[in-house]
């Protein structure tokens, strides 16, 4: 009995000792020694019956492996005295230390496996533990991935061109250093938007930072466009697209379009163009038409058709905006400037429609076909699609409650877009009213609005570009460019029609420096109209042809107009393809208006 109690006391002391520094394992060196004082040495049988875990770690309150009683009470009751913890520390055997070290190693390996598993689940990458000092108990930490957004070669090219203009080209005497700095920054920014050394939002933010850091612009000047109505119209109407998708109403409209004109992707494109033309008189905001109607519907269609449909829609808006004077906001501005210049139009609406009808119709018919031939969609023929769409539309049943609420909110916005002029409500305020309705009705939550990254990204880069282009005009850069063009053309002695063609080309491609068609009209239309009249071009022809040309520039770049920014922000078309389509469609429209347009204008007596 006393032998068993003594053994129990010793083993309890082994289990209950505090943590102590341990010497290298004696077993590892082949030694068979013990550091435990003789009075505490247990028998071989006690060693055999004691688990390695019980001998390797301290756990007050756990059970003794030999007597199954409480560890501290076992020591006190059986040994008849308290065990000196320091004596215990000195008496911990080499075998216990070796076992403890092995257990710590196993624990570290288990933690490492858990970290890798968590890392794979969260980020799809490999997790990895980082230990400090080799000690146990250090929290495992997954590797943090660095962002890889920078294309060094493209970055060097865009920045190099800007620096080359700033320091390598002699500054014109008409421009002050601040204006020349801004021009170099703007050119570098535009080039960066094309070759994308970074995401376009980050690149525009960096360009703004450079303009502020070099004191080219003040903070107020740099962010002046943040209050621009078109910018916020793009942002707010981007939320409508989310509502279309969430409620399923976008799928319903898409199925309706496909059931009517969906046998081929090309016929579907023509259906969209006709719908755009029919909507333009009621909704004069091309941005509102894009964001509120067409983007949600296109994003509900087959992914293999979206890039083509978005591309042709960007370019086709030029024709649908030209048909009527009320087709786009910039049309009214151009007509107002023409009337103020003394050009007589007894009935501006009728004169506009008659002159635009034929060339705009040809452009509308040519745009989907030309893009179809050069950049065809992945999916071309869908002969069974109309029937299948009709069946799916029938299976969807009547409008759900959330769809009705969305239609009510969006319907109020469309009503205000149509009658906003009479009611004194601008397009952006109408969109904000509709958005508030969706939040109140529970169609969208604010978290869902915050999750629309494309809209917020557009707010940054489009506002920066609009602000830059506005400051270029304010600082005299735009007037210097138009004066340079006028002087050059006068010296060439091209004749009336040569100057007519050259001025239209220069007017068109100067839009690379603008992020708004209305801003383009306000800055360049009066000067170029005056140059055309001075060259001897008939007044009505000069005013109308220049206004039609303004609509054709809407798809030149992704920042050329509000609708282009909306369509690009949908994320369905690459930047390179959009710019390529904008370039070759510009030549197509030049050919159409230069042949069909000039012939028709001769017939109706404009010259």
Secondary structure, DSSP 4 states (H G I P E B T S, - for coil): -HHHHHHHHHHHHHHHPPP---PPPTGGGT-----S-GGGPPPHHHHHHS-HHHHHS--TTSB-TTT-SBHHHHHHHHHSSPPPHHHHHHH--HHHHHHHHHHHHHHHHHHHHHHHHHHHHHHSS------STT-TTPPP-PPPPPP----HHHHHHHHHHHHHHHHHSPPPTTS-HHHHHHHHHHHHHHHHHHH-SS-HHHHHHHHHHHHHHTTSS-HHHHTGGGG-HHHHHHHHHHHHHHHHHHHSHHHHHHHHHHHHH-SBHHHHHHHHHHHHHHHHTT---HHHHIIIIIHHHHTTS-HHHHHHHHHHHHHHHHHHHHSSGGGSHHHHHHHHHHHHTT---SSHHHHHHHHHHHHHHHHHHHHHHHHHHHS--S--B-TTHHHHHHHHHHHH-SPPHHHHHHHHHHHHHHHHHHHHHHHT--HHHHHHHHHHHHHHHTSS-HHHHHT-HHHHHHHHHHHHHHHHHHHHHHTTHHHHHHHHHHHHHHHHT-HHHHHHHHHHHHHHHGGGG-S-HHHHIIIIIHHHHHHHHHHT--HHHHHHHHHHHHHHGGGSSTTSSHHHHHHHHTT-S-HHHHHHHHHHHHHHHHHHIIIIIHHHHHHTT--
